Amino acid sequence: MRSSRAFALVEALVVVCLAAVLLAVCLPTIREHRRQASIKADLGNMRLIGQTSAMYSGANAGRLFTFSWVPGQVPVTPNAELAIACAMLNPNDSGASVRASMIQNLDLVTYGFKDERLPPLPDLVPSNTLPFISYNHLVLARFLGQELPWELFISHGDKHRSYWLNNLDTYLDDPAASPARPPTASEEFVRLWRYPFSSSYEVGVSHFSNDTGNTGNPRSPMTAERGNGSRSWRMPSSPGVLGRRSCSEIAYPSMKVMMYDEFDRYNAAGYQYFGLSTSSSIMNFYDGHAARLDTADANFGFWPNNPGFGADEPDQPSAQYSYLPFAGWDPPDAVDRVVPVRYDQTRNGLQGIDYPGK
């Protein structure tokens, strides 16, 4: 009988080379399919968030979802010590409203995540923090009785929050040693525990604060607005401003952005800050639809505490701030630059228009 001949070394090398060529040809296609699938999944989640927001408003007299605890009043919560801490705040103090929201932030987290490392105690409430921008979604999670953290509010392209979602125990054991560091230089647990419960998607200031103030004095803002940097914010000094917005105040719900991703995570050049003119961001609108739109096509925003600034020339980016990348959080090649405000501070707030039209 004739025996079969084994592959020669040269033949084997040819097969390996052909396989490598085929893989090299297919990889870009595979990556593009994954990118498109992630974008589609994010858009689906954003539409679901919009539907949940409408449900919340329908069950709460038309109010937009946001932090609602009032300093000097006893909120309804099983966490008695947090309720007392809120009631003990002086409502006339300039920072009392923000402090009440931070206490409520801990209350919401401990409702959806039970762990001895996060007891609902006032000592765990950090100071000088602002939960409104990246933690508003916790109100929706509580409304639906959802456990935390919830992947619905995490972009499929968000490597930091995806890591925290899958390694939460490790993170809480030693947040400062996490390979996915949050955007802060702090090493204190009291300031680091909250980051895994944040959302990839931010809300603009008009979602939780008045559309406009009546002063141009940045030291005494009458409503919320960005500070000079990308992660700094000015909060109103007057009580009764935060957390009072209603659906009835939205003039153009299909043209006003509700939530948006802080980064363009699917850019061909690599992920980048949403405010750059070359970015596109995943976002949803107050009518419930979601889209991935170019930042450059959005209308320019304004300064809520100086509403006349640039209002006579709405096509000009007169309201600007400094994008200040944080090492380990922002793209490694990102540099400091000045960018205009867009849908993060829509001109005329809830009464304004982001896309399309001027």
N, C-alpha and C positions, 0 to 999 in steps of 0.2 A: 504494500500500500504506500502511496505517496504522501509524505507528511507536509503540512502547511508551513510556509516560510514565515518566520516572525518579522515584525517591523524592523527595518534597518534604522540606525540612529538618525540618519539624514531625513528619512521619512517622518520619524517622530517629531523632529525639529520643525519640519514644514507644517505639520498638523498644529503644533503649538503656536507657531507664528500666525497661521490663518485664524486660529481661535482668538489670539490677541488682537488682530486687526478687526475682526468682527465685533469684539467687545468694545474696542475703541470707537467704532462707528456707531454702536448702539447706545453707549453711555449717555451722550448728550440727549438722545431721544428719551431715554429712561428718566433722566433728571428733569426734562421738561414736562413729562407726564406727571411726575411727582409734584413739581411746582404747581402745575395747573390743578391737580387734585387738592393740594393744600389750600390754594386760593379759593376753590369751590367750597371746601369744608368751612373755611373761615367765613365766607359770605353766608353760608347756611346758618352758622351759629349767630351771626349778626342779625339775620332776619328773625331768628328765634328770640334773641334778646329784645328786638323791637316789639314782637308779639307779647312777650312777658311784661314789657314796660306798659303796653296798652292795658293789659289785664290789671296791673297794679294801679294805674290811674283810675280805671273803672271802679275799683274797690276802695279807693281813697279820695273820693270827691274831686277827681280830676287832677290831683297833685302829681308832679313829676317825682320819680323815685330819687331820694337823696336822704342825707342824714337829717333827722327831725327833732332830736332832743334839744330842749330849751333850758338854758342855765337858770337856776333858781326854781325849777319845777321838778316834781318827782315823776320820772317816766315809768311806763308800764313795762316791767321786766322781772324775771325771777331772780336776777342778780342784784340782791338788795344793796350791797356795798357800792356798786356802781351807780345805782339809783340815788343813793344818799350823796355820793360825790357830785353828781350833777345838780342835785337840789341845793347843795351848799355853795355853788358858784354864784357870784354876784353878777346879775344880768347887766349891770351898768359898766362892768369892767370891759375894756376894749377887746381882750382876747377870750372872753368867756364863751362866746358862741363856738369858736373853733375848739376850745377845750372840751365843750360838751359833745361836739361831734367826734372827738378822739376817744372820749369815754364810751360813746355809743359804738364806735368802731370795735373796741375790745369786746363789748357786749355781743355784737353780731358774730364776731369770730368764735367766741366761746359757746355761742348757741349752736353753730354749725360744726364745731370741732371740739371734741371733748378730750382733754389731755391735761395731766397734772402739771405739765410745764407751762401751761397757759391758764392759770386760775383767773376768774373774773374779779380781780382786786385792783383798786386804784393805783397801787404801787407799780403796776405793769403798764400804766398809761404813759407813753412818752410825752415830752414837752416839745414845743416848737415844731410840730408836724402838722400837715394838712391832709386829711383823708379824702377830701371831696373829689380830687382829680382822678385817682386811680382805685378808689375803694367804694365808689357809689354802688357798684354791682352787688355788694354784700346785702343791701336792702332788698334787692330782688331775690337773692338766695334765701333770705329769711322769709320772705313772702311766700315762697314755694316750699319752704321746709327742707331745703337742699343741704346736704352735707358739704363741708369745705375741706380743701379747696375744690373748686368746680371747674372742670376742663372747658366748659362752655365759654368761659371768659378768658381763655388762654389761646393765643394764636398758635397754629401748628408750626409756625416758623420762629416762635419765641423759645430760644434754647434755655434761657435762664429759668423762666417759669415752668417749662416742661421738666427741667431737671429737678426743681423744688417739688413739683407735683409727684414725681416718682421717688424722691429721696427726702421726704419731709421729716421723717424721724431723725435721719442723719443731720439734716440742717438744724433742727431745733436743739439737738444735743450740743452743737457748737457752731452757731451761725457765722462767727468770725472766721472759721476755718473752712467754710464751704468753697469748693472750686468755682461755684457760680455766685460771685459776690454781688450784693445789691449796690445801687448807686449811692453809696455813702461811705465816708471814711470812719464812721463810728465803729467801735468794737463792743459796745454795750448791748446785752441781750434785750434790754428794755426798748431799744431803738431798732433792733434787727428782726424781731420775731414776726413782725407784721408783713414783711415783703412777700412770702409765699402765698399770701391771701390776696394779693393785689391782682389787678387785671391788666392784660396787654392793651386794653382799650380805655382811652381817657374820655372825659366829658369836658365840654367848653364851660367857661365860667358862668355863662348866662343860664345854664341848666340849674344852677343852685343859688345864683345871686342876681340882683337887679340888672336890667339891661344897661342902664347908665347911672352915673352919679351926678353930682352937681358941683364938683370942685376939681381943680387941676393940681391940688396939693398932694404929691405922692406920699407924704408923711401922714396924711389923714384921709385915706380913701373912703369913699362913700359906698363903693361896691367892689367886688372882687376883680382883680386883673393880674396879668403877668407882672413879674418884677423885671429887673434888667437882664436876668439870665434865664435860660431854658428850664431850670428847676427851682425858680424862686417865684413867689406869689405874694401879692399884697391883699390883705383881707380887710373888710370894712371895719371901722372903729365903732360904728353905731350898732346897737342891738336890733334884733328883729329883721335883719336883712337876709340872712342865709336860710336856705331850705324852705322858701315860700313860693316857688314857681308852680304855675298851673298850665295844663295843656291848652286852656282857652287863650293863653297869651301868645301862642305860636301862630304867626301870621301866615307862613308858607311851609307847612309841614313836609311837603315833598321836596323842598329846596333848602331846608335847614338841617345841617349835620347834627346828629345827637351824640354818637360815639365814634371815635376814630383810633386807629392803631398809632402808637407813638412812633413806630418805625415802618418804613417800607421794607418788609422782610423778604420780598420776592423780586427785588430789583436785579437786573442782569449784571450790574456792576457790584453787587453785594448789598447787604442791608444798609440802610441809611436813614437819617432823621427825617420825619415826615415833612418838616417845614422847608426843606430844600426844594428848589424849583424843579429839580430832576427826579423827585420822588413821586410815587403813587401810594395811596394809603387805602387800606380796607376800612370802610365806614358804613354806618347806617343812618337813616334819616327818621324824622319824627313821624312820618307816615308809615314806617315799618319796612321800607325797602332798603336793600344794601347794595353797595357797589364798590368797585376799586377804581378810583378816579385820580387823575393827575393833579398834583398840588398846584401846578402852574395855571390850571384852568379855574381855580377857585377865586372868588372875590377877595380882595384885601380886607383885613379887619380894621379895628380902631382901638383906641384906649377908652374903656368904659368910663373912667373918671375924668376924661377930657374929651367928651363926645364930639366937640367941634374940631378936634385936631385931624385935619385931612378930610373932613366930611364934605368940603366943597369940591374935592378932587378925588372921588372914590376909586379911580383907576390907579392912583399913585400909592406906593407902599410907604406911607409916611409914618405908620406905627411899626416900629421894629424892636427887636431885642437880640441879645447875644446867645447864640447856640454854643454851649460850653460842654464839649464831650467829656464824659467821665470814663477813665481808664478801666477796662474790663467790662463795661456795660455798653458803651457806644462802640461803633465800628473802630477797629484799631487804626485805620487811616484817617479818621475824622479829625478835623481841625476847627479851631475857634473861628466863627464867622457871624456876621449879622444877617438875620433873616426877618422877613415881615410877618406880622400876625395874619392868620387866615381865618379858618373856621374855628380855631381855638378861641377867638374873640371876634365873632361875627359882628359886622357893623350893624348897630341897633339890636344886638342880642337876639332874643327869641322873635323879634319883629323883623329880623333881617333875612337875607338870601345869601347862600353860599354857592350853589350850583343850580342851574346855569343862569346866565343873565347878570346884568350889573345893577 
